[in-house]
Amino acid sequence: MASLRHTRPARAAGVLAICLGALLHGTAARANGAFPESQSLMTPESRPHDIRLATNFGIVMSDDDGQTWLWSCEQPQTNNGALYQMGPAPQLRLFAVSSEGLAFSDTDSCGWSVARGTVAGTNVIDAFPDPTNAKRVLAVAATTNDAGITYAVLESSDGGATFGPTRYAAAAGDNITGVEIARSAPSTIYITMTSGATLAPKLAHSIDGGATWQVDDLSSKLAAKTNLLRLVAVDPQNAERVYLRVRSPAGEGFAVAVASPNGFAVTTPLTFPDGILTAYTRLASGTMIVAAVVGVDDVAYRSGDAGASFQPLPRPPRVRALSARGTTLYVVADNIIDGYAVGTSADEGQSWQPLMRYEQIAAIQACVKDACQVDCQTRADVGQWSADLCTATAPAPDAGSDAAADAAATDAGGSSDAQRDSSGGADGNPDAAGPPPPKGGCGCDIVSPVAPLALPATLALLATAAALRRRRRRTRR
C-alpha cells in the first residue's frame, strides 16, 4: 500500500494544481507546473531493485536501489494524475487516475493510454488491479445524469485496457469511496460507501466475485466516530479482516477501524483527534505502519498484532506515503522540510535514512524528453533541480537491440495486455516476473551516479513550500 489507498483522495479527483511556474513567468497554469509534491511509492517484490515514486509532476524512477534516478514527466493522459499503482508481475502495468479517466502504461511511463469501454465518459473514482491476476481490474466509476450522480464498480478482463460488466451498482444516494480485492481469496471483494445526507458509512462484501453482495450499515457500530468512510486495505492473509479509515464530521478526527464480515464487528484501536490519516503499509512480517498528521505534528504508529493495538514510533518524517519490500520500509517524505523525498527504515520505523532528493534526478527519460523540457526548465528556475538536467541526454538503445525493435512496434500507449500491484509492491507471483519490461525502446537507463545538487534555501521558497504542503494535504483529504 503505497499511499493510504482510500485516502486515495477517495481515490477520486486529481491533484490540486498550484502553478508556481505560472506565477513566476506569467504562463498558463499547467498541472505539472504545480509546486513539487510526492504522492505514492511502488516497490515491486518481483523487481527487487526497482523503485517508482509518483509525484504531481510525473514518475521518478530508479532501477538500482536508489543509487540513480530518472524522471518521466506528466503526459496528457495523466493530467492531474493521482492514485498511481503498479499491477502484478510479469508486466507490472502502471495505472493512474487522472482527469482523462483511468490511464495505464506498459512502457514504464514512456507512453500512456486511457481505458475504454464502459468506463469511458465516467469520472473514475478508484481502481484496483487484482494482485493475483494481471488480467483483472476493478474500477469505481461515477456517472452524472439528470437524476444526479450514480456509482458503479466495473470489471476489466484485459488488464484495465477496456471495461465491461458492472459488478456492483450502488443504490440511489450511495456514494462508493473505494473497492479492493482480497489477495488470499480473489473472489472476495469489499466496497466502502457513504449514504444519504448524513453520509452514513456502509460496507459491501461479496465472496463470489461480485455476483451477490451483502451490504451492512456501520453507523451504529462506529457510533459518533464516523460519517465518512474509506477502505485502507484487506488483510493479505485473512480475507475476513478489513482496515478502514473513518472520520467524524463533528471534528473528532480520524481513526483506523478493523471490520470482520462475521456480522461486521468493528473496533477502532487507533484514533487521531483533530488529525488526518495519511499513509499505511504492511511489512512481510505482518507489522503494520500507520501515519497521520495531528494538528501540526506528524505521527506514526506500529502494530504487530494485525491492528489489535498500536504503539507510537519516534520522530517520523512528514509522511506522504509508505511502502514495504521484504524487511525494508520505504517512506515518501517532504523534500523541503525533511530534506529528502524518499527514505528507508530497516527497523520498522524506529529510525529513518534518506535515500533520494529531487535534486538527485540525473536525466529525463529519453522517450519523453521533448515533452518534459518546458516543465523541467520551470522547475530548474525555482531551484527544484539543476538546469543541467534539462539538457542531459539518456543513452539511446543499439539499433539492433530488442529495445529498438520495441520502439518501432509500440505506440504511445503500449499494448493492451497486463496489470498491477495494490500494496505498493507485493506482487502475486514474483517467480513469474520474466525479463524487465521494455521502456518503450527509449534507452532510458542511467549510466553514471548522481552528484547531489544544492536546493536554494530561500525563506520565501520554504514559506511557500510549507504553506502549500499543508494546504494540499487538507484539500486532498
N, C-alpha and C positions, 0 to 999 in steps of 0.2 A: 504494500500500500504506500504509494509514494506520497501523495498529499492525502488529507483526510477525505476519503473518497466522496462521501456525500456531504461533506462540507463543500466538496467539489462544486463550489458556488451553487449548491443544489445541483451540482454538476450542470449548471444551467448556463446562464449568459456568459458572454465573452468578458475579457479583461477590460476594466476601465482604462481608457487611453488618455493620459495627460501628456500632451506633446511638449516636452521641454525644448526640443529642437525647433518647433514652430515659434515658441516664444523668443528664442534667440535669433532666429533667422527670418521670421515673418513668412514662413512657408506654410502650406496647408497641413493640417494635423493628420498624422498617419498613425495607425495602431503601433507599428514598430518604431515610432519615434517617441514612444512613452518613456518615462524615466525607467531605467533598468530595474526589473523586478523578477526574481526567480519564482517558479511555481511548483514544479514537481520533479522527482528524480526516479530514473529507471535503471535498475542494476540487475539485469537478467542472469539467472543462475547458469544458463546454458552458454553464456558468453562471459566467462569469469573475469575478463579484463575490461569489459565494456561498461561505460557509464554514460548516461544520457540525461542532461539537465534541460528541462523545459522552462522557457522564460517567456516574457511578453515581447521579446524581440527574436524569437526563433528557438532553435535547438543548439545547445553547446554539447560537444561530444568528445569522449576520449576512448581509445581502444587499447590503452596501455596503463591501466590502473591509475589514471590521473596524472601521468607524467607530462603529457602533451594534450592540447585541446584545440578543437576546430569548431568553427561557427557556421551554421546554416540558417540564414535569416528567415523571417516570416514571409510567406508567399501568399498570393491571392486566395488560395483555397483554405489557408489557415488564418485569415484575417480575424483579429480579435480572438485568437486561439486560446483555449484553456482545456483543462482536464485531459492533458496528454497521457496516453497509456501505451503499453507495448504488449502485443499479443504473444502467445507461447511459441516455442520452437516448433518447426525448424525455421520459419520465416521471420518471426519477430516483427510482424507488421506494426507500424506506428499508427496511432489514432489521435485525433484531436477534435474536440467540439468547437466549432467556430461559427461566425455569423453566416457562413455559407452552408452549414449543415455539419454532417459527420465526415471529416476528412481522413484519408488514410494514405500511407506511403509504404512502398516495398523497397525503396531505394535509400533508406536511412536519411530521409528528409530531403534528398536531392530533388524529388518531384512528388506532388500530391495529387490525388483525385478526390472527388466528393461522392459519397454514397448515393445510389439511385434507388428506384423502386418506390415502395410505399412510404419511405422516409422522405422522399423529395417534396419540397414545398412546406415541410413542417419545421417547427423550432425544436431542434434536438436538445433535450434537457440532460440526458445522460446516455452513456453507452457502456456495455460490459461484455468483453470477449470471454468466452468460456475458457478457463485456464487449462482445460484438458482436451479441447477440440478446436484446432485452428480454423475450422470452417464455420463455427457457430458464434454469432454475436447477437446480443440483445441491445436494443436502443429504446429509450423513452422519448416519444415524440408528442409534442403539443400542437394542436391544430386550432386555429381561430376561425370561428364561423358566426353566423347571426345569433346562435344560441349562447355564444361565449367561447371559452377555451375547453377543449376536450383532450384528455390524455390517454395514451395507449403505449403498451410495450410491444415492439415489433421484433421479428426474428430474421436474421440473415443466415443462409447456409453456404455462403461463398466467402466467408471471412470478412463480411462487412462491406463488400462492394455493392451489393444490392440487397434490399429488404423486401420481404413478402408477408408471411402470415402475421396476424395480430394474435399475440399470446395472452394479452390481458387488455381489456377496455375498461377504463375507470368509469365509475358511476358519476352521474352529474354532481358537480360540486366537489369531487375528489381530485386533488392535485398530486400527481406522482412526483416524488422527490428523489427516488433512486431505485436501482434494480441491481441484484447480484445473484450469481450462480454459485452454489456450494461446490468447492473443489473436491471434497471427498464423496459427494453424491450429486453429479451434474444434472440429474433430473429434478433436483431441488432448487427452487427459485424463491427469492424474497423480494418484496416490493414495499417501500415505505411511502406513506401518503399523509397529507393533511386534508381535512374535510370541513366544508362549510365556513361560515363567517367566523367561527371560533377556532378554526384550524385544528380541529380535533385530530389527534395522532392515530393512524391506522397502520397495521402491519398485515400484508397479504402474503400467503405462503402456499406454494404448490410443490407436490412431490412427484408429479407425473409430467414434468416438462412444460407445464402451463396449460394442460388440458382441463384441469379443475383447480379451483382455488378456495382457500379458507381465508376469510378476512376478519380480523379482530380489531375492535376499537380499544385502544390502550388508555383512553382518558382516565378511567378510574384507577388503573394500575400505575400510572405515572402521576396521578393526583395533580397538585399545582406545579409540578416540576417541569411540565412541558405543554406547549401548544404548537411547537414546531419540531419536526422530526426529520432526521436524515439517517441514512444507512451508512455506517462506518465500514463494517466487514462481517462476513460469515466466517466463523472459526474454520480454518482449513482442515482440521482433523475431526471436527464434530459439527455435522450439518444441522444439528438442532440447537446450536448456540449462535446467537446473533448479537453484534455490538452496534449500539445506536447512539447517535448524537441527539440530545434533547435540549430544548431551550424554552424557558418561560417568557412570554411577552410581558409579564408583570415585573420583570427585572431580576429574577432570582439567579439568572446566569445560565451557564451550560452544564451538562452532566453527561457522563458515559453510562448508558443503560445496557444491561445484559438481559436478553429475552430468550425464552425457550418456547417452541411451538406446542409443548405439552401444556396446553391451557394458556400459553404465552405468559407464564410467570415472569415478572420483570423486577430487577433490582437496579439500584443506582449507587454503585460503590464509590463513584468519584464525581464530585461536583465542583464547579468553578463559579462561585457567586461573583457577579459583576464581571464575568470573564467570557472569553471567546476560545472555543476549542479549535486548534489549528492543524494538528497532524497526529497520525497514528501509524505504527508499523509493528510487525511481529518477527522476531528472530527465529532462526531454525530451532533453537532450544525451546521455543514456546513463550519466551519472555515477550511481553507487550510493552511498548513505549508509547506514551500519550503526551502531547504538548499542548499548551494553551497560553493565552495572554490574559492576565487578571489585573485589571486596572492598567498600570503602565509596566507591570512586571511580566517577564517571560518565565514560565514554569514548565517542568516536565516531571512525569511520574513513570514508575516501572511497576509491572505486575508479573509475578512468576507463578500465579495460580489461576490462569485463564480469566482474569478480570474480577476475581472474588475480592481482592484487596489491592491497594496501590501504595507505593512508597515514593516520596519525593526524591528527585535527582538534584545534585548540587550544580549550581551555576550553568544552566543550559544556555546555549546561544539563542538568538531570536529566530525561532524555528519557523520556517516556511513550509517544510515538508520533511518526511522521513522515509527511508528505505532500508532494507537489510539484505545482506547476502552472506550466507554462512554465519560466522561469528562476528562479522563486521557490521556496525550500524553506521548508516550514512545520514547526514543532515544537510538540508538546504537552509543556509543562514542568510543574514543580511550583509551583503558585500561591503556596505559602507560602515555600518555600526560595528559589526563583528570583525570586519577586516578580511573576510573570506566568504565566498558564495557556496562552497561545498566543503564539508568537514567529515571526519570519521571518528568513531569511537570503537575501541577494542575491548571495552569493559562495561558494555551495556549502558552507556550514557553517564558513567561516573566522571569521565573526563573526555575532552574533545581535542582533535588536532586538525588544523587547517589542511585542506587538500588543493583547493583551487580558488583563485580570484579572477574576476572578469579580465583584469589586465594581463592575465597569462594566456589568453587565447592567441594562438600562433598564426592562424591563417583562416581565410574564408573558404568554405568548401567550394571546390573548383566549379562544380556544375551549377552553382547559383551565384557565382562571384559577381557577375554583372548586375544582377538584381539586388545585391546587397550593398553595392558601392555607395549609394547616396546615404543610406541609413548608417553605414559604417562611418562615414565622414562626420555625420551629425554627432555620433557618439564619441568620436575622437575629439570633436570640438569641445565637449563638456567634460572631457577627461576620463571617460569610461575605460578607454584603452589608447594605445599609441596610434597615431596616424599611419605608422608603418604597416599596421595590419591591413589597411585598406588597399595597399598596393602589393601585399605579399601574394605570391603565386604558389598554389599547391602543385605538386608534381603531376604531370599527365601520365596516363597509362601507356604501356608499349602498344604499338599499332597492332601487333598480333595477339595481344592478350585477351583473355576471356572478358576482362572488364571493357575493353574497347568494343568487342562484339556485342556486349550487353548494351553499350551506349547506342549502338546503331539500331538495336532491336527494341529498346524500351522507350515508351512515350513518357510524357511528363508525369503521369500518374502511376506508372508501374503496372504490373499485371494485376489481375483481379483475384489472384489466388493467395490465401494465407490467414495471418492472425496475431494475437496479443497476450499480455500478462497483467492480470488485475492487481497484483500486490506490489507493483513497482519492481518486479524482477523474478519472482519464484515461478519458473516455468513448469509446465506439467511433465515434460519428458526431456530432461537435459541430454540424455544419451542420443536423442533423435535430432540433435542440433544440425549436424552436417556442416558444410563449409560456411564461413561468414557470408551474409547476404551482400551482393554487389552494391556499390554506392553509385549506381547509375552510370558506371563506366567513366566516372569523372576523375579518377586518380586522386582520391580525397585523403590519402594518408599523409601524416605529418612526418617529416624526415629529420627534424632537429629539435632538441629540447628547447623549452621556452625560457626566456630570461624575464624575471618579474620586472614589471614597469611601475613607475610611481603613479599613484592616483592623486590628482590635485586635491589637497585637503582644505579648501577654502571654507570659511564659515558659512558663506551663502549656500554652497553646494550641500554641506552637511545639514543645514537647516531645512533645505528643500527636501533632501532625502528622508529625513526623519518625519517631516510633515506628510509627505506623500506615502511613506510606508504605513503610518497609522491610518491615513485616510483610505488607502487601498484595502487594508485588512478588514476594516469595518464595512466598507462598501461591498466587498465580495462576499462577506458573510452576514 
